[in-house]
């Protein structure tokens, strides 16, 4: 097998393996972080919490 065919086969196999790794990562990693629900302690935290939820436009 000459050099060109060897490079072609290795690049195709490398691309397949590279794609396979990212497909596995897409299934393994979660989309969103699960945030802990913490009750606001003071008035400032309540305002900040409601602003994050979208209660204050």
Residue pairs with C-beta under 8 A, 6 or more apart in sequence:
1 9
40 46
40 48
40 49
47 56
50 56
